[in-house]
Amino acid sequence: MPRLTGDELVKMIKAWRPQIHVIMVSANITPEIKEECLQNGAFDCVCKPIDFRHLKETIQKALASST
């Protein structure tokens, strides 16, 4: 994303709507980046190329935790 990092976007979304579950998708997720995103409010991080089964499970967990 030009001019904005994913971590900055997570902070903005969570400040705007804290109830939203943010699932980060990136080709460049290191353990350090993942930890920082999670600390800043991301629900989870998914690496590219996307394993759609894992993404589906992650979305289901996010939905289940909202109820």
C-alpha positions as MATLAB code, in Angstrom:
seq = 'MPRLTGDELVKMIKAWRPQIHVIMVSANITPEIKEECLQNGAFDCVCKPIDFRHLKETIQKALASST';
ca = [
       0.000    0.000    0.000;
       1.459    3.329   -0.889;
       2.103    5.740    1.999;
       0.645    3.406    4.632;
       1.874    0.196    6.204;
      -0.422   -2.654    7.123;
       0.387   -2.133   10.781;
      -0.630    1.538   10.542;
      -3.867    0.487    8.846;
      -4.645   -1.985   11.656;
      -4.230    0.808   14.208;
      -6.515    3.118   12.211;
      -9.234    0.483   11.766;
      -9.158   -0.532   15.438;
      -9.295    3.120   16.558;
     -12.275    3.726   14.241;
     -14.169    0.484   14.925;
     -12.610   -1.605   17.707;
     -15.150   -4.417   17.224;
     -13.907   -5.166   13.689;
     -11.687   -8.228   13.368;
      -8.764   -7.411   11.081;
      -7.095  -10.302    9.267;
      -3.835   -9.207    7.669;
      -2.824  -10.776    4.346;
       0.741  -10.265    3.154;
       3.537  -11.927    1.250;
       6.084  -10.545    3.700;
       5.006  -11.572    7.191;
       7.929  -12.212    9.495;
       7.361  -13.404   13.065;
       8.260   -9.893   14.251;
       5.776   -8.206   11.909;
       3.058  -10.692   12.859;
       3.640  -10.087   16.566;
       3.501   -6.302   16.080;
       0.273   -6.539   14.071;
      -1.307   -8.788   16.701;
      -0.250   -6.419   19.488;
      -1.839   -3.550   17.564;
      -5.167   -5.326   17.257;
      -5.062   -7.647   14.239;
      -7.044  -10.836   14.770;
      -4.540  -12.870   12.755;
      -2.088  -12.707    9.862;
      -2.238  -14.880    6.740;
       0.698  -15.347    4.375;
       0.566  -15.295    0.592;
       0.190  -17.431   -1.358;
      -3.079  -17.879    0.473;
      -4.071  -21.258    1.824;
      -7.823  -20.775    1.435;
      -8.639  -23.551    3.887;
      -6.586  -21.756    6.548;
      -8.148  -18.407    5.610;
     -11.638  -19.913    5.912;
     -10.795  -21.319    9.367;
      -9.405  -17.942   10.439;
     -12.552  -16.145    9.277;
     -14.732  -18.701   11.065;
     -12.773  -18.180   14.298;
     -13.140  -14.404   13.960;
     -16.875  -14.729   13.400;
     -17.265  -17.153   16.320;
     -15.439  -14.792   18.669;
     -17.810  -11.932   17.747;
     -20.884  -13.594   19.142;
];
